[in-house]
Every structure is written in structure tokens, then in C-alpha cells.
Amino acid sequence: MISERTTDEWFAIGDEALSVGDLYEWALRPDCGAVVVFSGTVRDHSVEEQELRSGVTHLEYEAYAAEVVPTFRDIAVEARRRWSGLGRIAMHHRTGRIELAESSVIVVVSAAHRPEAFAAARFAIDALKASAPIWKHETWDGGSDWGTGATAAMEPADVPSADEAGV
């Protein structure tokens, strides 16, 4: 497990199970009235380049672990640049085999108000998926393969927010 934790930021990558509750509790601050938690879990299907993969049994993630935490740090810097008043930011991602309904990634953002917390959390997960050197391998009924639709990694500053992307 590679982990970096300061008073207001906590980033980790490793093969240990993730705890939504622990990250939520850590994100609480008396000056923050909003905590947004995103947990990405393994589901029983996926759609990759118009191909339905039903009966997904598990995922396996690989990462260039030494570069993940610095990327998470860059995402947090960009989130704080875009939304002032953010409290705590956490980004944790698992590697290795992950079973159905288990969390593969958790992003938590606290802020004084909910609009900033929601926007920053959405940006953080979108930027993580676009920027972090993490790869997904899926196993489903009848096959297994790497996730498709990958794009070149982006700098966090180049990732549009949901508002900018029209989402």
C-alpha cells in the first residue's frame, strides 16, 4: 500500500479493502457542512465499445503505483484551484482482484457547502479516471479482457468539470 496523508488530504493505492466509513469519518470537519462520498463498485456487467459484457464475475486492477499518489495530489491541487473553500479530499484506489459489490475506488470531498463538495468530488473521480495510471481487467461469462475505450492520460488541469463538459 502506498499512502500519503496530511491534515486535509489522504491518497492511497494498494490491494487492501477500502472503507467508505473510515474515509467519511476522516473527512468531517467542524467548518464543513457537506461531505460527498463516491464509491465505485464492481458490477455484474459492463459495456465496452458497444459490446455488452454480461456476467462479470470480478475485476483486476493494475497500476503504476509510484505515479498514482502524485497524480492524486495534482488532482487535489486542481480541485482546490477551481473550488475555494474545500475542506478535506481523499482518493483511494484498489489494485488486484476485486469481487462484485466491492469498492474499487473511493473519492471523498468535504466543503462548507454542498455545491462545491459535489462539483469537486465529481471532478476528482473524472480526473482520476482520465489521469491516473490505473488499468482494469474484466472477467465475465465467456471471456476476459482489458477494459477498452482507454484514452491517453490527461493532466488534471485539462480535465473539464461536469459543467464545462455540459453534463
C-alpha positions in Angstrom: 0.0 0.0 0.0 1.3 3.4 -0.9 -0.4 6.1 1.1 0.1 9.8 1.8 -1.9 11.5 4.5 -1.8 15.1 5.6 -4.3 17.1 7.7 -6.6 17.7 4.7 -5.6 15.2 2.0 -5.4 11.4 2.0 -4.3 9.4 -1.0 -3.7 5.7 -1.3 -3.2 2.9 -3.8 -3.0 -0.8 -2.9 -4.6 -4.2 -2.6 -6.3 -3.7 0.7 -10.1 -3.4 1.0 -11.4 0.2 1.1 -13.5 1.6 3.9 -16.2 4.1 3.0 -16.9 4.7 6.6 -13.3 5.4 7.6 -12.9 7.9 4.8 -16.2 9.6 5.6 -15.3 10.0 9.3 -11.9 11.3 8.4 -13.4 14.0 6.0 -15.6 15.5 8.7 -14.6 19.0 9.9 -16.5 21.5 12.0 -16.3 24.1 9.3 -17.6 21.8 6.6 -21.4 21.2 6.3 -21.1 18.9 3.3 -19.3 15.6 2.7 -19.7 13.9 -0.6 -18.6 10.3 -0.9 -18.3 8.5 -4.3 -17.6 4.7 -4.2 -17.1 2.9 -7.4 -18.1 -0.7 -7.0 -17.7 -3.8 -9.2 -21.0 -4.5 -11.0 -22.1 -7.7 -12.9 -21.9 -6.2 -16.4 -20.2 -3.6 -18.5 -20.4 -2.1 -21.9 -17.1 -1.8 -23.7 -17.1 -0.2 -27.2 -20.8 -1.2 -27.8 -20.0 -4.8 -26.6 -22.2 -5.9 -23.6 -20.2 -7.9 -21.2 -22.8 -9.6 -19.0 -22.0 -11.9 -16.1 -18.9 -10.0 -14.9 -17.5 -12.0 -12.0 -14.7 -9.8 -10.9 -12.2 -7.1 -11.9 -8.4 -6.9 -11.5 -6.6 -3.6 -11.4 -3.0 -2.9 -12.1 -1.3 0.5 -11.6 2.0 2.3 -12.0 1.7 2.7 -8.2 4.7 5.1 -7.8 2.9 7.6 -10.0 -0.7 7.3 -8.7 -0.3 9.3 -5.5 1.5 12.2 -7.2 -1.4 12.2 -9.8 -4.0 12.2 -7.0 -2.1 15.1 -5.4 -2.2 17.1 -8.7 -6.0 16.4 -8.9 -6.5 17.8 -5.4 -4.4 20.9 -6.2 -6.6 21.5 -9.3 -9.8 20.9 -7.4 -8.8 23.5 -4.8 -7.9 25.9 -7.5 -11.3 25.5 -9.1 -13.4 25.5 -5.9 -12.3 27.6 -3.0 -13.3 26.5 0.5 -12.8 22.8 0.1 -12.0 21.0 3.3 -10.7 17.5 3.0 -10.0 15.4 -0.1 -9.4 11.7 -0.2 -8.8 9.4 -3.2 -8.2 5.7 -2.6 -8.0 3.0 -5.3 -7.5 -0.7 -5.0 -5.3 -3.0 -7.1 -5.5 -6.7 -7.5 -8.7 -8.8 -7.7 -11.9 -7.1 -6.6 -15.2 -9.0 -6.3 -18.7 -8.0 -7.2 -20.1 -5.2 -5.0 -16.7 -4.3 -3.5 -15.3 -0.8 -3.8 -12.5 -0.3 -6.3 -12.3 3.4 -5.8 -13.4 6.0 -3.3 -13.4 9.7 -3.6 -14.4 11.9 -0.6 -14.6 15.7 -0.6 -15.8 17.9 2.3 -16.6 21.6 1.9 -18.5 24.3 3.7 -21.4 24.0 1.2 -22.8 21.1 -0.9 -22.5 22.7 -4.4 -18.7 22.9 -4.1 -18.4 19.4 -2.5 -20.5 17.8 -5.2 -18.7 19.6 -8.0 -15.2 18.9 -6.6 -16.0 15.2 -6.0 -17.3 14.8 -9.5 -14.3 16.5 -10.9 -11.9 14.3 -8.7 -13.4 11.0 -9.9 -13.5 12.2 -13.5 -9.9 13.4 -13.3 -8.7 10.2 -11.6 -10.2 8.1 -14.4 -8.6 10.4 -17.0 -5.2 11.0 -15.4 -4.2 8.2 -13.1 -2.1 5.3 -14.4 -4.5 2.5 -13.4 -5.8 -0.2 -15.7 -8.8 -2.5 -15.4 -9.0 -6.2 -16.5 -12.5 -7.7 -16.6 -13.6 -11.3 -16.3 -17.1 -12.2 -17.5 -19.2 -15.2 -18.6 -17.3 -16.4 -21.7 -14.2 -14.3 -21.5 -11.8 -11.8 -20.0 -10.1 -8.8 -21.4 -8.7 -5.4 -20.5 -11.2 -2.5 -20.4 -11.4 -0.8 -23.7 -12.0 2.8 -24.6 -8.9 4.0 -22.9 -7.5 7.3 -23.9 -4.2 9.0 -23.4 -3.7 10.3 -19.9 -4.6 13.9 -19.3 -3.2 16.4 -17.0 -5.7 17.1 -14.2 -5.8 20.8 -15.2 -7.1 19.7 -18.7 -10.0 17.6 -17.4 -13.2 19.6 -17.8 -15.6 19.8 -14.9 -19.1 18.4 -15.4 -20.4 22.0 -16.0 -17.7 22.7 -18.6 -18.4 19.3 -20.3 -22.2 20.1 -20.4 -23.0 17.0 -18.2 
